[in-house]
Structures are given as structure tokens and as C-alpha cells.
Amino acid sequence: MQTRTLGRNGPQVSALGLGCMGMSDFYGDRDDAESIATIHRALDRGVTLLDTADMYGPHTNEALVGKAIRGRREQAFIATKFGIVRDPANPAARGVDGRPEYVRAACEGSLKRLGIETIDLYYQHRVDPAVPIEETVGAMAELVQAGKVRHLGLSEASAATLERASKVHPIAALQSEFSLWTRDPESNGVLDACRRLGIAFVAYSPLGRGFLTGAIRSPEDFEADDYRRSSPRFQGGNFARNLALVDEVKALAADKGCSPAQLALAWVLAQGDDVLAIPGTKKRSRLDENLGALDVVLSKQELAAIDAVFPAGAVAGARYAAASMAHVNR
Ligand SMILES: NC(=O)c1ccc[n+]([C@@H]2O[C@H](COP(=O)([O-])OP(=O)(O)OC[C@H]3O[C@@H](n4cnc5c(N)ncnc54)[C@H](OP(=O)(O)O)[C@@H]3O)[C@@H](O)[C@H]2O)c1
């Protein structure tokens, strides 16, 4: 398994992790048995980085991951997140909380649900504009000192926030959306800040929530409660325009002799030795396909050809609806 260093002098983790969110939430039906089999297959194949969060479910995804790693704790590098608050009775509503007392309580909950003594990588899921980042990261640093957490991360944090946070405690990883159709980190200073500060960049939704695989052909392909139905890029005219872009990617993948999913993941990994990707799937067959991306090496000419058909900014539609976009730290 190819590995990447998480932060300056940090641990080695698999270059491709496994995103576990969709196993419990957002993307249609659950199949816990197949999801657990997928996590086991990932560990068997040397994938160490498993990504979850307390708000997935809410709470059920951590329990699922915890069940899957029972007896195999040493093979897994567990990343989880706190800070997006959801009430199980009203899961559509969202809050953000970065207060130190919330950080401490959230960590206890995650440890319990995961059934582990230490979280390998603990992220703040969204920056709380009402709490100075120094206070939140200060509380997270105390969790490291207490042995409850090994490494710290932030998600969707701005370059300025990363600078401030790093003065309190080393930040091992920044997790933000990054893919062929979400190129923001290239131009908003975040990738540069990560490099300056020695922070690994973990790309979430590297398959564009499935769209970049070419398997989604119509908004009607989703189940009634699938989150993507409410996402701007998957709606109406945006969907059609984005599909035309993906069909170009499909053609390039065919030329390369790989699948579109593999091309999309290889593109992310080609952005630097400090970039990791955590594609999500609840199926063993797709995990196997996605791991094939590790064997797809893109030349400069091939990267330029991808850029020519899918340039930064070509995507139609915002990556989140306005209410969720408001929680992104800018
Ligand atoms: N920090 C954050 O705010 C944040 C936000 C979103 C996600 N994340 C994390 O990032 C992880 C990955 O992101 P994501 O799950 O949103 O999106 P993604 O990895 O871009 O795409 C996942 C979707 O693609 C499908 N898929 C996977 N491999 C495929 C293949 N080879 N062919 C066709 N379809 C394929 C999956 O369906 P099947 O399951 O049916 O295969 C799923 O619907 C999540 O699991 C989560 O841990 C973090």
C-alpha cells in the first residue's frame, strides 16, 4: 500500500483511505453487513485510514465503524470529527459548536461509540465563528495531552484559521472537498497554507459524491431521501452540464485503460505527496475498483489533457446549498 505522511514528521497512513459516511447516511439505503465487509476488505488490503464523524447518522456511523474494527484495532487509523451538531430527532437541522466543554463531551461520546481508547486523528468538522479557534484547538490539545487523541485536524478551515490553529498545536491534517469538480483549495490559499505549515491535505468527496464515476446518469437515479437530490450540482440544468464534463472524463479514462473513478482518484493523488483521498463506498467491489487508482500514474501531458476537458471552474452549481455553505470557514 502506498502511504503518505500525515503532517510534519507525522504517522504514515494509506494514500487512499475509506470514507465511511455513506454507509450510514446521506446516500440511500444501508446494508450494514456489506459495509462491515467493505471495511474488513479495506483493512485486508492495507487501507489504514478510516474516516467517520459523530454527525454521520447521527452517531450510527461511528458505532458501525467501531463494530467493524473490533479485534482489528491495530490495523486501523481512525479519523473522526466533532462540531456539527445534529439532533437525532430532527437530523435535517444543523448547528456548529466549538466550545471547549463541547469538544470534551463530544470526544467522550466518540470514544464510547467507536469502542476505542484513543482517536488517531480528531478533526473539528466545521469552524465555529462564535468561538476563537485558539480556544477550540486549545481544548483539542488537552485531549492529546490526556491520551484520548493522537493527532489534530480541521475540516473546511480557511488559510488564516490554519495559521492561527497551528500556533496552538501542530495540525496534522486539513480535510476539505477537493476533486476534479471542486478545485477551490488550489485558488483560495488553503493548499498553499497546508504546505507552508506542514499539514497533510485529505480530499473528501474525491469522486464528486459519485458523479465523477460516470455511474449517475439522471437525478432520478437517487433514492427519494438521498441527500444529493438537494445538492445544487445534481439539479436540473447543472446536472446536464456536469454530465457532459464527466462524459469527457470517461473518454479520457477509456484511452488510459482505467475507469473514470480511477482517473478521478489518480488526479487527486497526483496533486502532491501531501495529498490523500478518502473515497467513500459501501461495496467491496467498488473499494477494489477504487484501490486500482493507486496503479494509475498520470503523466504531465495526461494531467494537462484532463485539465483541458475539465478546467477549474467549469463545474455548474455550488458544491453546497446556501445554508451549508454558510458553515464553510472563509
Ligand atoms: N469533512 C466533511 O465535511 C466531509 C463531507 C463529505 C464527506 N466527507 C468524508 O469523505 C468521504 C468520501 O466522500 P463522499 O462519500 O461524500 O463522496 P465520494 O467519495 O466522492 O463518492 C461516494 C459515492 O460514490 C459512489 N462510488 C464510490 N466508488 C464508486 C465507483 N467505483 N463507481 C461508482 N460509484 C462509486 C458511492 O456509492 P456506493 O457506496 O454505492 O459505492 C457513493 O455514493 C465520506 O465517506 C466522508 O467520510 C467529509
The ligand as a Tripos MOL2 file, in Angstrom:
@<TRIPOS>MOLECULE
LIG
   48    52     1     0     0
SMALL
NO_CHARGES

@<TRIPOS>ATOM
      1 N1        -15.3890   16.7980    6.1730 N.am      1 LIG1
      2 C1        -16.5350   16.8860    5.5550 C.2       1 LIG1
      3 O1        -17.2530   17.8810    5.6790 O.2       1 LIG1
      4 C2        -16.9840   15.7630    4.6640 C.ar      1 LIG1
      5 C3        -18.0470   15.9260    3.7720 C.ar      1 LIG1
      6 C4        -18.4140   14.8580    2.9540 C.ar      1 LIG1
      7 C5        -17.7120   13.6560    3.0420 C.ar      1 LIG1
      8 N2        -16.6880   13.5020    3.9420 N.ar      1 LIG1
      9 C6        -15.9390   12.2370    4.0660 C.3       1 LIG1
     10 O2        -15.3850   11.9120    2.7950 O.3       1 LIG1
     11 C7        -15.7680   10.5880    2.4330 C.3       1 LIG1
     12 C8        -15.9090   10.4770    0.9220 C.3       1 LIG1
     13 O3        -16.7790   11.4270    0.3960 O.3       1 LIG1
     14 P1        -18.2380   11.0680   -0.1700 P.3       1 LIG1
     15 O4        -18.6180    9.7100    0.3020 O.co2     1 LIG1
     16 O5        -19.0890   12.2440    0.1370 O.co2     1 LIG1
     17 O6        -18.0540   11.1220   -1.7390 O.3       1 LIG1
     18 P2        -17.1920   10.3380   -2.8270 P.3       1 LIG1
     19 O7        -16.1610    9.5120   -2.1920 O.co2     1 LIG1
     20 O8        -16.7940   11.3740   -3.8000 O.co2     1 LIG1
     21 O9        -18.3100    9.4330   -3.5330 O.3       1 LIG1
     22 C9        -19.0470    8.4670   -2.8310 C.3       1 LIG1
     23 C10       -20.1730    7.9860   -3.7160 C.3       1 LIG1
     24 O10       -19.6180    7.3900   -4.8900 O.3       1 LIG1
     25 C11       -20.0920    6.0660   -5.0560 C.3       1 LIG1
     26 N3        -18.9490    5.2940   -5.5560 N.ar      1 LIG1
     27 C12       -17.7800    5.0210   -4.8990 C.ar      1 LIG1
     28 N4        -16.9410    4.3500   -5.6960 N.ar      1 LIG1
     29 C13       -17.5720    4.1800   -6.8810 C.ar      1 LIG1
     30 C14       -17.2110    3.5620   -8.1010 C.ar      1 LIG1
     31 N5        -16.0170    2.9970   -8.2620 N.pl3     1 LIG1
     32 N6        -18.1210    3.5490   -9.1180 N.ar      1 LIG1
     33 C15       -19.3310    4.1390   -8.9710 C.ar      1 LIG1
     34 N7        -19.7290    4.7490   -7.8290 N.ar      1 LIG1
     35 C16       -18.8490    4.7710   -6.7960 C.ar      1 LIG1
     36 C17       -20.5610    5.6430   -3.7110 C.3       1 LIG1
     37 O11       -21.6430    4.7430   -3.8070 O.3       1 LIG1
     38 P3        -21.5950    3.2510   -3.1560 P.3       1 LIG1
     39 O12       -21.4200    3.4350   -1.7100 O.co2     1 LIG1
     40 O13       -22.9120    2.7050   -3.5360 O.co2     1 LIG1
     41 O14       -20.4400    2.5740   -3.8200 O.co2     1 LIG1
     42 C18       -21.0450    6.9500   -3.0810 C.3       1 LIG1
     43 O15       -22.3650    7.2090   -3.4520 O.3       1 LIG1
     44 C19       -17.0750   10.3770    3.1900 C.3       1 LIG1
     45 O16       -17.3790    8.9990    3.3180 O.3       1 LIG1
     46 C20       -16.8080   11.0660    4.4950 C.3       1 LIG1
     47 O17       -16.1000   10.1890    5.3590 O.3       1 LIG1
     48 C21       -16.3190   14.5580    4.7370 C.ar      1 LIG1
@<TRIPOS>BOND
     1     1     2 1
     2     2     3 2
     3     2     4 1
     4     4     5 ar
     5     4    48 ar
     6     5     6 ar
     7     6     7 ar
     8     7     8 ar
     9     8     9 1
    10     8    48 ar
    11     9    10 1
    12     9    46 1
    13    10    11 1
    14    11    12 1
    15    11    44 1
    16    12    13 1
    17    13    14 1
    18    14    15 2
    19    14    16 1
    20    14    17 1
    21    17    18 1
    22    18    19 2
    23    18    20 1
    24    18    21 1
    25    21    22 1
    26    22    23 1
    27    23    24 1
    28    23    42 1
    29    24    25 1
    30    25    26 1
    31    25    36 1
    32    26    27 ar
    33    26    35 ar
    34    27    28 ar
    35    28    29 ar
    36    29    30 ar
    37    29    35 ar
    38    30    31 1
    39    30    32 ar
    40    32    33 ar
    41    33    34 ar
    42    34    35 ar
    43    36    37 1
    44    36    42 1
    45    37    38 1
    46    38    39 2
    47    38    40 1
    48    38    41 1
    49    42    43 1
    50    44    45 1
    51    44    46 1
    52    46    47 1
@<TRIPOS>SUBSTRUCTURE
     1 LIG1         1 GROUP 0 **** ****
